[in-house]
Amino acid sequence: MLAAFVSPADSIIGWGIGQCFSTPLGGVIVVSFSVEELIKAAAEARENAYAPYSNFRVGAAIMTKGHRCYTGCNIENASYGLTCCAERVALFKAVANNERDFTAIALTTGTDKFISPCGACRQVLAEFSLNIEVYMANKNGEYVVKSLAELLPDAFKLEI
Ligand SMILES: [Zn+2]
């Protein structure tokens, strides 16, 4: 699949096979959307998981409406409550790069199971859209997909 390689500044810098790449600033890149590529990006991000306490390694990759992909891994801390999930790391990287519109997120734990996002991540994703498709992949790249609305019915919205 051909895809435009796009810098964070939106300039097209080349063409090639769709993949997710890291920028020097730890951002983004590319691509025309393919579920398989998004899952592959999540699996690759999982390799960087910092999980010395649980050894439960998670990778995530979130796709923007502009077909950019941002990845994340879980990052644990000796003060356990400060741990951050892979899904939120990916989302926060995207938001820090001025992204606000998301179409899909993939996550994998590299196991046989289809693990779903925790409640906190569901709520944080819901801040941006309940229409995000959530691809929960196992180690073989097989997946279950649900919308965020399915995963978080009656999501909290601040109404002032
Ligand atoms: Zn989570």
Backbone and ligand atoms as CSV (ligand in chain L), in Angstrom:
chain,resi,resn,atom,element,x,y,z
A,1,MET,N,N,0.842,-1.198,0.000
A,1,MET,CA,C,0.000,0.000,0.000
A,1,MET,C,C,0.875,1.247,0.000
A,2,LEU,N,N,0.589,2.153,-0.888
A,2,LEU,CA,C,1.345,3.397,-0.934
A,2,LEU,C,C,0.768,4.400,0.043
A,3,ALA,N,N,1.654,5.163,0.599
A,3,ALA,CA,C,1.185,6.153,1.555
A,3,ALA,C,C,2.131,7.335,1.564
A,4,ALA,N,N,1.582,8.466,1.879
A,4,ALA,CA,C,2.420,9.658,1.962
A,4,ALA,C,C,3.126,9.695,3.302
A,5,PHE,N,N,4.407,9.979,3.272
A,5,PHE,CA,C,5.143,10.175,4.510
A,5,PHE,C,C,5.058,11.651,4.850
A,6,VAL,N,N,4.544,11.940,5.990
A,6,VAL,CA,C,4.238,13.320,6.306
A,6,VAL,C,C,4.981,13.740,7.568
A,7,SER,N,N,5.544,14.895,7.516
A,7,SER,CA,C,6.230,15.411,8.696
A,7,SER,C,C,5.196,16.001,9.637
A,8,PRO,N,N,5.592,16.273,10.874
A,8,PRO,CA,C,4.641,16.893,11.808
A,8,PRO,C,C,4.126,18.224,11.296
A,9,ALA,N,N,4.877,18.848,10.415
A,9,ALA,CA,C,4.453,20.144,9.888
A,9,ALA,C,C,3.565,19.989,8.662
A,10,ASP,N,N,3.189,18.751,8.352
A,10,ASP,CA,C,2.239,18.497,7.278
A,10,ASP,C,C,2.853,18.519,5.889
A,11,SER,N,N,4.145,18.597,5.778
A,11,SER,CA,C,4.742,18.603,4.445
A,11,SER,C,C,5.030,17.166,4.017
A,12,ILE,N,N,4.656,16.863,2.806
A,12,ILE,CA,C,4.904,15.525,2.300
A,12,ILE,C,C,6.374,15.403,1.937
A,13,ILE,N,N,7.016,14.418,2.491
A,13,ILE,CA,C,8.453,14.297,2.268
A,13,ILE,C,C,8.818,13.038,1.493
A,14,GLY,N,N,7.844,12.279,1.076
A,14,GLY,CA,C,8.195,11.119,0.275
A,14,GLY,C,C,7.038,10.152,0.155
A,15,TRP,N,N,7.269,9.088,-0.579
A,15,TRP,CA,C,6.244,8.081,-0.781
A,15,TRP,C,C,6.835,6.711,-0.541
A,16,GLY,N,N,6.027,5.800,-0.109
A,16,GLY,CA,C,6.558,4.457,0.097
A,16,GLY,C,C,5.511,3.542,0.681
A,17,ILE,N,N,5.965,2.416,1.134
A,17,ILE,CA,C,5.060,1.462,1.739
A,17,ILE,C,C,4.614,2.001,3.093
A,18,GLY,N,N,3.352,1.888,3.374
A,18,GLY,CA,C,2.823,2.436,4.611
A,18,GLY,C,C,3.389,1.765,5.848
A,19,GLN,N,N,3.950,2.554,6.701
A,19,GLN,CA,C,4.442,2.076,7.985
A,19,GLN,C,C,4.347,3.235,8.960
A,20,CYS,N,N,4.559,2.947,10.203
A,20,CYS,CA,C,4.682,4.017,11.172
A,20,CYS,C,C,6.157,4.223,11.470
A,21,PHE,N,N,6.577,5.459,11.505
A,21,PHE,CA,C,7.956,5.779,11.814
A,21,PHE,C,C,7.976,6.762,12.965
A,22,SER,N,N,9.102,6.858,13.586
A,22,SER,CA,C,9.261,7.850,14.642
A,22,SER,C,C,9.971,9.069,14.095
A,23,THR,N,N,9.543,10.211,14.531
A,23,THR,CA,C,10.238,11.437,14.164
A,23,THR,C,C,11.288,11.723,15.228
A,24,PRO,N,N,12.216,12.615,14.925
A,24,PRO,CA,C,13.212,12.974,15.946
A,24,PRO,C,C,12.570,13.486,17.226
A,25,LEU,N,N,11.387,14.035,17.098
A,25,LEU,CA,C,10.714,14.563,18.281
A,25,LEU,C,C,9.835,13.501,18.940
A,26,GLY,N,N,9.914,12.293,18.476
A,26,GLY,CA,C,9.148,11.226,19.099
A,26,GLY,C,C,7.717,11.206,18.644
A,27,GLY,N,N,7.396,11.893,17.570
A,27,GLY,CA,C,6.033,11.976,17.076
A,27,GLY,C,C,5.694,10.809,16.211
A,28,VAL,N,N,5.276,11.077,15.206
A,28,VAL,CA,C,4.464,10.451,14.255
A,28,VAL,C,C,5.048,9.720,13.124
A,29,ILE,N,N,4.124,9.568,12.324
A,29,ILE,CA,C,4.188,9.657,10.901
A,29,ILE,C,C,3.045,9.001,10.208
A,30,VAL,N,N,3.096,8.933,9.204
A,30,VAL,CA,C,2.457,8.508,8.030
A,30,VAL,C,C,1.039,8.062,8.043
A,31,VAL,N,N,0.604,7.546,7.304
A,31,VAL,CA,C,0.149,6.486,6.473
A,31,VAL,C,C,-1.268,6.436,6.067
A,32,SER,N,N,-1.438,5.703,5.032
A,32,SER,CA,C,-2.815,5.389,4.733
A,32,SER,C,C,-3.182,4.213,5.611
A,33,PHE,N,N,-4.385,4.249,6.049
A,33,PHE,CA,C,-4.827,3.368,7.113
A,33,PHE,C,C,-4.943,1.930,6.666
A,34,SER,N,N,-4.357,1.069,7.427
A,34,SER,CA,C,-4.612,-0.353,7.278
A,34,SER,C,C,-4.581,-0.929,8.674
A,35,VAL,N,N,-5.557,-1.726,8.990
A,35,VAL,CA,C,-5.650,-2.288,10.331
A,35,VAL,C,C,-4.393,-3.094,10.650
A,36,GLU,N,N,-3.935,-3.854,9.670
A,36,GLU,CA,C,-2.761,-4.690,9.907
A,36,GLU,C,C,-1.538,-3.833,10.253
A,37,GLU,N,N,-1.390,-2.726,9.558
A,37,GLU,CA,C,-0.247,-1.852,9.836
A,37,GLU,C,C,-0.367,-1.204,11.208
A,38,LEU,N,N,-1.581,-0.848,11.550
A,38,LEU,CA,C,-1.780,-0.225,12.863
A,38,LEU,C,C,-1.452,-1.231,13.971
A,39,ILE,N,N,-1.868,-2.453,13.794
A,39,ILE,CA,C,-1.568,-3.494,14.782
A,39,ILE,C,C,-0.065,-3.773,14.822
A,40,LYS,N,N,0.546,-3.772,13.668
A,40,LYS,CA,C,2.002,-3.994,13.616
A,40,LYS,C,C,2.731,-2.872,14.354
A,41,ALA,N,N,2.263,-1.658,14.163
A,41,ALA,CA,C,2.881,-0.524,14.856
A,41,ALA,C,C,2.720,-0.664,16.365
A,42,ALA,N,N,1.558,-1.134,16.791
A,42,ALA,CA,C,1.326,-1.344,18.226
A,42,ALA,C,C,2.261,-2.421,18.766
A,43,ALA,N,N,2.437,-3.472,17.986
A,43,ALA,CA,C,3.323,-4.568,18.412
A,43,ALA,C,C,4.767,-4.085,18.512
A,44,GLU,N,N,5.165,-3.242,17.572
A,44,GLU,CA,C,6.531,-2.713,17.611
A,44,GLU,C,C,6.715,-1.776,18.802
A,45,ALA,N,N,5.705,-0.979,19.081
A,45,ALA,CA,C,5.781,-0.065,20.219
A,45,ALA,C,C,5.875,-0.848,21.532
A,46,ARG,N,N,5.244,-1.994,21.539
A,46,ARG,CA,C,5.275,-2.841,22.746
A,46,ARG,C,C,6.702,-3.221,23.118
A,47,GLU,N,N,7.566,-3.309,22.135
A,47,GLU,CA,C,8.954,-3.677,22.405
A,47,GLU,C,C,9.626,-2.674,23.351
A,48,ASN,N,N,9.116,-1.453,23.383
A,48,ASN,CA,C,9.704,-0.423,24.236
A,48,ASN,C,C,9.017,-0.295,25.588
A,49,ALA,N,N,8.085,-1.184,25.863
A,49,ALA,CA,C,7.359,-1.098,27.133
A,49,ALA,C,C,8.332,-1.114,28.313
A,50,TYR,N,N,8.028,-0.259,29.281
A,50,TYR,CA,C,8.811,-0.242,30.518
A,50,TYR,C,C,7.916,-0.832,31.599
A,51,ALA,N,N,8.063,-2.134,31.806
A,51,ALA,CA,C,7.150,-2.838,32.717
A,51,ALA,C,C,7.923,-3.788,33.634
A,52,PRO,N,N,8.885,-3.243,34.407
A,52,PRO,CA,C,9.701,-4.114,35.252
A,52,PRO,C,C,8.939,-4.715,36.424
A,53,TYR,N,N,7.795,-4.158,36.772
A,53,TYR,CA,C,7.065,-4.631,37.963
A,53,TYR,C,C,6.048,-5.702,37.612
A,54,SER,N,N,5.274,-5.465,36.569
A,54,SER,CA,C,4.255,-6.446,36.181
A,54,SER,C,C,4.753,-7.376,35.075
A,55,ASN,N,N,5.729,-6.916,34.322
A,55,ASN,CA,C,6.162,-7.623,33.114
A,55,ASN,C,C,5.007,-7.821,32.136
A,56,PHE,N,N,3.978,-7.008,32.270
A,56,PHE,CA,C,2.821,-7.034,31.369
A,56,PHE,C,C,3.039,-5.921,30.362
A,57,ARG,N,N,3.538,-6.311,29.197
A,57,ARG,CA,C,3.965,-5.325,28.218
A,57,ARG,C,C,2.849,-5.067,27.214
A,58,VAL,N,N,2.578,-3.795,26.988
A,58,VAL,CA,C,1.483,-3.396,26.111
A,58,VAL,C,C,1.989,-2.385,25.091
A,59,GLY,N,N,1.495,-2.510,23.876
A,59,GLY,CA,C,1.785,-1.532,22.843
A,59,GLY,C,C,0.484,-1.015,22.251
A,60,ALA,N,N,0.508,0.232,21.815
A,60,ALA,CA,C,-0.691,0.825,21.218
A,60,ALA,C,C,-0.276,1.721,20.062
A,61,ALA,N,N,-1.187,1.881,19.126
A,61,ALA,CA,C,-0.969,2.811,18.006
A,61,ALA,C,C,-2.310,3.439,17.673
A,62,ILE,N,N,-2.327,4.760,17.629
A,62,ILE,CA,C,-3.577,5.479,17.358
A,62,ILE,C,C,-3.468,6.180,16.008
A,63,MET,N,N,-4.559,6.131,15.272
A,63,MET,CA,C,-4.590,6.701,13.923
A,63,MET,C,C,-5.440,7.966,13.928
A,64,THR,N,N,-4.932,9.006,13.288
A,64,THR,CA,C,-5.682,10.250,13.195
A,64,THR,C,C,-6.516,10.259,11.916
A,65,LYS,N,N,-7.442,11.218,11.859
A,65,LYS,CA,C,-8.228,11.368,10.630
A,65,LYS,C,C,-7.336,11.717,9.460
A,66,GLY,N,N,-6.220,12.360,9.745
A,66,GLY,CA,C,-5.257,12.699,8.692
A,66,GLY,C,C,-4.310,11.568,8.363
A,67,HIS,N,N,-4.632,10.376,8.851
A,67,HIS,CA,C,-3.841,9.163,8.567
A,67,HIS,C,C,-2.439,9.213,9.136
A,68,ARG,N,N,-2.309,9.823,10.265
A,68,ARG,CA,C,-1.041,9.756,10.967
A,68,ARG,C,C,-1.161,8.743,12.096
A,69,CYS,N,N,-0.057,8.159,12.409
A,69,CYS,CA,C,-0.030,7.114,13.427
A,69,CYS,C,C,0.931,7.511,14.545
A,70,TYR,N,N,0.456,7.426,15.773
A,70,TYR,CA,C,1.300,7.694,16.937
A,70,TYR,C,C,1.279,6.447,17.804
A,71,THR,N,N,2.444,6.085,18.308
A,71,THR,CA,C,2.517,4.847,19.076
A,71,THR,C,C,2.828,5.120,20.541
A,72,GLY,N,N,2.547,4.130,21.362
A,72,GLY,CA,C,2.852,4.239,22.786
A,72,GLY,C,C,3.030,2.867,23.395
A,73,CYS,N,N,3.703,2.846,24.538
A,73,CYS,CA,C,3.850,1.610,25.308
A,73,CYS,C,C,3.523,1.948,26.760
A,74,ASN,N,N,3.254,0.914,27.535
A,74,ASN,CA,C,3.011,1.196,28.947
A,74,ASN,C,C,4.317,1.556,29.645
A,75,ILE,N,N,4.200,2.474,30.604
A,75,ILE,CA,C,5.363,2.965,31.340
A,75,ILE,C,C,5.038,2.869,32.825
A,76,GLU,N,N,5.670,1.904,33.484
A,76,GLU,CA,C,5.391,1.700,34.907
A,76,GLU,C,C,6.302,2.558,35.770
A,77,ASN,N,N,5.939,2.603,37.050
A,77,ASN,CA,C,6.718,3.388,37.999
A,77,ASN,C,C,6.753,2.651,39.334
A,78,ALA,N,N,7.831,2.859,40.091
A,78,ALA,CA,C,7.956,2.237,41.411
A,78,ALA,C,C,6.798,2.658,42.313
A,79,SER,N,N,6.281,3.849,42.091
A,79,SER,CA,C,5.044,4.275,42.729
A,79,SER,C,C,3.926,3.865,41.773
A,80,TYR,N,N,3.381,2.681,41.974
A,80,TYR,CA,C,2.553,2.013,40.972
A,80,TYR,C,C,1.456,2.888,40.360
A,81,GLY,N,N,0.855,3.725,41.181
A,81,GLY,CA,C,-0.260,4.539,40.705
A,81,GLY,C,C,0.136,5.540,39.635
A,82,LEU,N,N,1.402,5.762,39.461
A,82,LEU,CA,C,1.867,6.717,38.449
A,82,LEU,C,C,2.082,6.066,37.093
A,83,THR,N,N,1.863,4.784,37.028
A,83,THR,CA,C,2.010,4.054,35.765
A,83,THR,C,C,1.041,4.608,34.726
A,84,CYS,N,N,1.496,4.650,33.474
A,84,CYS,CA,C,0.618,5.108,32.388
A,84,CYS,C,C,0.500,4.012,31.335
A,85,CYS,N,N,-0.719,3.802,30.885
A,85,CYS,CA,C,-1.001,2.749,29.891
A,85,CYS,C,C,-0.507,3.164,28.502
A,86,ALA,N,N,-0.285,2.162,27.679
A,86,ALA,CA,C,0.178,2.387,26.306
A,86,ALA,C,C,-0.803,3.247,25.511
A,87,GLU,N,N,-2.087,3.018,25.708
A,87,GLU,CA,C,-3.088,3.757,24.940
A,87,GLU,C,C,-3.006,5.251,25.233
A,88,ARG,N,N,-2.844,5.594,26.512
A,88,ARG,CA,C,-2.776,7.011,26.849
A,88,ARG,C,C,-1.457,7.626,26.402
A,89,VAL,N,N,-0.381,6.858,26.459
A,89,VAL,CA,C,0.898,7.384,25.966
A,89,VAL,C,C,0.776,7.725,24.478
A,90,ALA,N,N,0.176,6.823,23.714
A,90,ALA,CA,C,0.001,7.081,22.276
A,90,ALA,C,C,-0.890,8.297,22.055
A,91,LEU,N,N,-1.996,8.348,22.778
A,91,LEU,CA,C,-2.921,9.480,22.621
A,91,LEU,C,C,-2.253,10.797,23.022
A,92,PHE,N,N,-1.548,10.785,24.123
A,92,PHE,CA,C,-0.924,12.028,24.601
A,92,PHE,C,C,0.154,12.511,23.629
A,93,LYS,N,N,0.893,11.580,23.051
A,93,LYS,CA,C,1.868,11.975,22.033
A,93,LYS,C,C,1.159,12.661,20.867
A,94,ALA,N,N,0.040,12.103,20.474
A,94,ALA,CA,C,-0.710,12.665,19.350
A,94,ALA,C,C,-1.236,14.056,19.696
A,95,VAL,N,N,-1.836,14.172,20.856
A,95,VAL,CA,C,-2.408,15.463,21.258
A,95,VAL,C,C,-1.307,16.510,21.401
A,96,ALA,N,N,-0.160,16.089,21.899
A,96,ALA,CA,C,0.971,17.016,22.037
A,96,ALA,C,C,1.480,17.478,20.680
A,97,ASN,N,N,1.142,16.726,19.641
A,97,ASN,CA,C,1.476,17.129,18.270
A,97,ASN,C,C,0.291,17.809,17.590
A,98,ASN,N,N,-0.628,18.308,18.410
A,98,ASN,CA,C,-1.769,19.093,17.944
A,98,ASN,C,C,-2.811,18.271,17.192
A,99,GLU,N,N,-2.855,16.985,17.412
A,99,GLU,CA,C,-3.898,16.145,16.823
A,99,GLU,C,C,-5.107,16.141,17.755
A,100,ARG,N,N,-6.286,16.146,17.149
A,100,ARG,CA,C,-7.508,16.112,17.957
A,100,ARG,C,C,-8.537,15.117,17.422
A,101,ASP,N,N,-8.362,14.683,16.182
A,101,ASP,CA,C,-9.360,13.819,15.546
A,101,ASP,C,C,-8.778,12.424,15.313
A,102,PHE,N,N,-9.424,11.433,15.873
A,102,PHE,CA,C,-8.898,10.076,15.812
A,102,PHE,C,C,-9.940,9.121,15.253
A,103,THR,N,N,-9.451,8.157,14.489
A,103,THR,CA,C,-10.366,7.185,13.887
A,103,THR,C,C,-10.254,5.803,14.517
A,104,ALA,N,N,-9.065,5.432,14.936
A,104,ALA,CA,C,-8.877,4.069,15.433
A,104,ALA,C,C,-7.666,3.998,16.348
A,105,ILE,N,N,-7.715,3.020,17.211
A,105,ILE,CA,C,-6.542,2.710,18.036
A,105,ILE,C,C,-6.409,1.200,18.092
A,106,ALA,N,N,-5.180,0.730,17.997
A,106,ALA,CA,C,-4.905,-0.701,18.134
A,106,ALA,C,C,-4.066,-0.916,19.375
A,107,LEU,N,N,-4.298,-2.026,20.038
A,107,LEU,CA,C,-3.448,-2.372,21.170
A,107,LEU,C,C,-3.207,-3.859,21.196
A,108,THR,N,N,-2.047,-4.213,21.739
A,108,THR,CA,C,-1.716,-5.631,21.858
A,108,THR,C,C,-0.856,-5.850,23.086
A,109,THR,N,N,-1.047,-7.008,23.685
A,109,THR,CA,C,-0.214,-7.387,24.821
A,109,THR,C,C,0.739,-8.508,24.433
A,110,GLY,N,N,0.701,-8.900,23.159
A,110,GLY,CA,C,1.583,-9.959,22.714
A,110,GLY,C,C,1.250,-11.315,23.308
A,111,THR,N,N,0.003,-11.503,23.669
A,111,THR,CA,C,-0.446,-12.780,24.230
A,111,THR,C,C,-1.518,-13.371,23.312
A,112,ASP,N,N,-2.068,-14.497,23.739
A,112,ASP,CA,C,-3.145,-15.123,22.958
A,112,ASP,C,C,-4.455,-14.368,23.102
A,113,LYS,N,N,-4.535,-13.502,24.089
A,113,LYS,CA,C,-5.816,-12.887,24.435
A,113,LYS,C,C,-6.036,-11.548,23.748
A,114,PHE,N,N,-7.300,-11.187,23.674
A,114,PHE,CA,C,-7.688,-9.875,23.155
A,114,PHE,C,C,-7.965,-8.991,24.369
A,115,ILE,N,N,-6.992,-8.197,24.749
A,115,ILE,CA,C,-7.122,-7.387,25.951
A,115,ILE,C,C,-7.747,-6.041,25.599
A,116,SER,N,N,-8.706,-5.620,26.391
A,116,SER,CA,C,-9.375,-4.348,26.120
A,116,SER,C,C,-8.778,-3.241,26.988
A,117,PRO,N,N,-8.957,-1.993,26.565
A,117,PRO,CA,C,-8.395,-0.870,27.328
A,117,PRO,C,C,-9.036,-0.756,28.712
A,118,CYS,N,N,-8.267,-0.283,29.664
A,118,CYS,CA,C,-8.813,-0.091,31.013
A,118,CYS,C,C,-9.813,1.068,31.001
A,119,GLY,N,N,-10.538,1.195,32.069
A,119,GLY,CA,C,-11.560,2.236,32.156
A,119,GLY,C,C,-10.999,3.634,32.017
A,120,ALA,N,N,-9.840,3.858,32.609
A,120,ALA,CA,C,-9.244,5.196,32.524
A,120,ALA,C,C,-8.930,5.559,31.074
A,121,CYS,N,N,-8.364,4.625,30.339
A,121,CYS,CA,C,-8.037,4.908,28.939
A,121,CYS,C,C,-9.303,5.121,28.114
A,122,ARG,N,N,-10.335,4.361,28.399
A,122,ARG,CA,C,-11.602,4.553,27.668
A,122,ARG,C,C,-12.110,5.974,27.872
A,123,GLN,N,N,-12.056,6.437,29.114
A,123,GLN,CA,C,-12.552,7.780,29.394
A,123,GLN,C,C,-11.681,8.845,28.723
A,124,VAL,N,N,-10.395,8.655,28.755
A,124,VAL,CA,C,-9.491,9.644,28.147
A,124,VAL,C,C,-9.686,9.685,26.631
A,125,LEU,N,N,-9.867,8.518,26.013
A,125,LEU,CA,C,-10.144,8.482,24.569
A,125,LEU,C,C,-11.484,9.145,24.266
A,126,ALA,N,N,-12.461,8.924,25.144
A,126,ALA,CA,C,-13.807,9.462,24.924
A,126,ALA,C,C,-13.830,10.986,24.931
A,127,GLU,N,N,-12.804,11.590,25.501
A,127,GLU,CA,C,-12.701,13.050,25.474
A,127,GLU,C,C,-12.709,13.558,24.025
A,128,PHE,N,N,-12.227,12.725,23.114
A,128,PHE,CA,C,-12.067,13.161,21.726
A,128,PHE,C,C,-13.129,12.604,20.791
A,129,SER,N,N,-13.556,11.379,21.005
A,129,SER,CA,C,-14.639,10.823,20.183
A,129,SER,C,C,-15.043,9.460,20.699
A,130,LEU,N,N,-16.343,9.228,20.664
A,130,LEU,CA,C,-16.838,7.888,21.010
A,130,LEU,C,C,-16.876,6.993,19.777
A,131,ASN,N,N,-16.539,7.551,18.628
A,131,ASN,CA,C,-16.576,6.765,17.389
A,131,ASN,C,C,-15.246,6.097,17.064
A,132,ILE,N,N,-14.268,6.281,17.912
A,132,ILE,CA,C,-12.965,5.643,17.669
A,132,ILE,C,C,-13.147,4.122,17.661
A,133,GLU,N,N,-12.571,3.482,16.645
A,133,GLU,CA,C,-12.606,2.016,16.594
A,133,GLU,C,C,-11.429,1.477,17.386
A,134,VAL,N,N,-11.703,0.540,18.248
A,134,VAL,CA,C,-10.668,-0.015,19.115
A,134,VAL,C,C,-10.371,-1.450,18.672
A,135,TYR,N,N,-9.166,-1.643,18.139
A,135,TYR,CA,C,-8.744,-2.957,17.665
A,135,TYR,C,C,-7.897,-3.617,18.742
A,136,MET,N,N,-8.411,-4.694,19.295
A,136,MET,CA,C,-7.717,-5.412,20.363
A,136,MET,C,C,-7.109,-6.661,19.745
A,137,ALA,N,N,-5.782,-6.657,19.636
A,137,ALA,CA,C,-5.104,-7.696,18.864
A,137,ALA,C,C,-4.352,-8.673,19.759
A,138,ASN,N,N,-4.288,-9.909,19.306
A,138,ASN,CA,C,-3.463,-10.891,20.016
A,138,ASN,C,C,-2.090,-10.982,19.348
A,139,LYS,N,N,-1.282,-11.908,19.803
A,139,LYS,CA,C,0.101,-11.975,19.307
A,139,LYS,C,C,0.183,-12.396,17.851
A,140,ASN,N,N,-0.888,-12.974,17.329
A,140,ASN,CA,C,-0.892,-13.393,15.933
A,140,ASN,C,C,-1.428,-12.325,14.989
A,141,GLY,N,N,-1.790,-11.178,15.548
A,141,GLY,CA,C,-2.332,-10.111,14.721
A,141,GLY,C,C,-3.830,-10.237,14.487
A,142,GLU,N,N,-4.429,-11.272,15.061
A,142,GLU,CA,C,-5.894,-11.382,14.981
A,142,GLU,C,C,-6.481,-10.363,15.951
A,143,TYR,N,N,-7.680,-9.910,15.665
A,143,TYR,CA,C,-8.205,-8.855,16.518
A,143,TYR,C,C,-9.711,-8.931,16.685
A,144,VAL,N,N,-10.137,-8.266,17.746
A,144,VAL,CA,C,-11.545,-7.981,17.975
A,144,VAL,C,C,-11.672,-6.472,17.882
A,145,VAL,N,N,-12.692,-5.988,17.211
A,145,VAL,CA,C,-12.862,-4.539,17.114
A,145,VAL,C,C,-14.212,-4.134,17.691
A,146,LYS,N,N,-14.173,-3.076,18.472
A,146,LYS,CA,C,-15.390,-2.485,19.018
A,146,LYS,C,C,-15.244,-0.978,18.967
A,147,SER,N,N,-16.357,-0.303,18.915
A,147,SER,CA,C,-16.285,1.156,18.989
A,147,SER,C,C,-16.090,1.547,20.448
A,148,LEU,N,N,-15.544,2.740,20.624
A,148,LEU,CA,C,-15.376,3.222,21.995
A,148,LEU,C,C,-16.741,3.367,22.676
A,149,ALA,N,N,-17.755,3.717,21.910
A,149,ALA,CA,C,-19.108,3.841,22.478
A,149,ALA,C,C,-19.583,2.503,23.050
A,150,GLU,N,N,-19.198,1.418,22.386
A,150,GLU,CA,C,-19.558,0.095,22.917
A,150,GLU,C,C,-18.800,-0.203,24.201
A,151,LEU,N,N,-17.538,0.209,24.223
A,151,LEU,CA,C,-16.698,-0.098,25.378
A,151,LEU,C,C,-16.985,0.815,26.565
A,152,LEU,N,N,-17.532,1.995,26.279
A,152,LEU,CA,C,-17.780,2.955,27.368
A,152,LEU,C,C,-19.162,3.587,27.216
A,153,PRO,N,N,-20.205,2.808,27.457
A,153,PRO,CA,C,-21.552,3.375,27.372
A,153,PRO,C,C,-21.755,4.415,28.475
A,154,ASP,N,N,-22.546,5.411,28.173
A,154,ASP,CA,C,-22.824,6.473,29.147
A,154,ASP,C,C,-21.544,7.153,29.634
A,155,ALA,N,N,-20.660,7.406,28.698
A,155,ALA,CA,C,-19.395,8.059,29.063
A,155,ALA,C,C,-19.647,9.409,29.717
A,156,PHE,N,N,-18.788,9.749,30.633
A,156,PHE,CA,C,-18.891,11.030,31.296
A,156,PHE,C,C,-18.515,12.158,30.340
A,157,LYS,N,N,-19.356,13.197,30.292
A,157,LYS,CA,C,-19.050,14.421,29.550
A,157,LYS,C,C,-19.334,15.589,30.478
A,158,LEU,N,N,-18.420,16.500,30.539
A,158,LEU,CA,C,-18.590,17.649,31.406
A,158,LEU,C,C,-19.581,18.614,30.781
A,159,GLU,N,N,-20.691,18.827,31.431
A,159,GLU,CA,C,-21.699,19.750,30.921
A,159,GLU,C,C,-21.854,20.867,31.925
A,160,ILE,N,N,-21.459,22.027,31.524
A,160,ILE,CA,C,-21.497,23.169,32.448
A,160,ILE,C,C,-22.677,24.059,32.105
L,1,ZN,ZN,ZN,-5.403,2.032,30.388
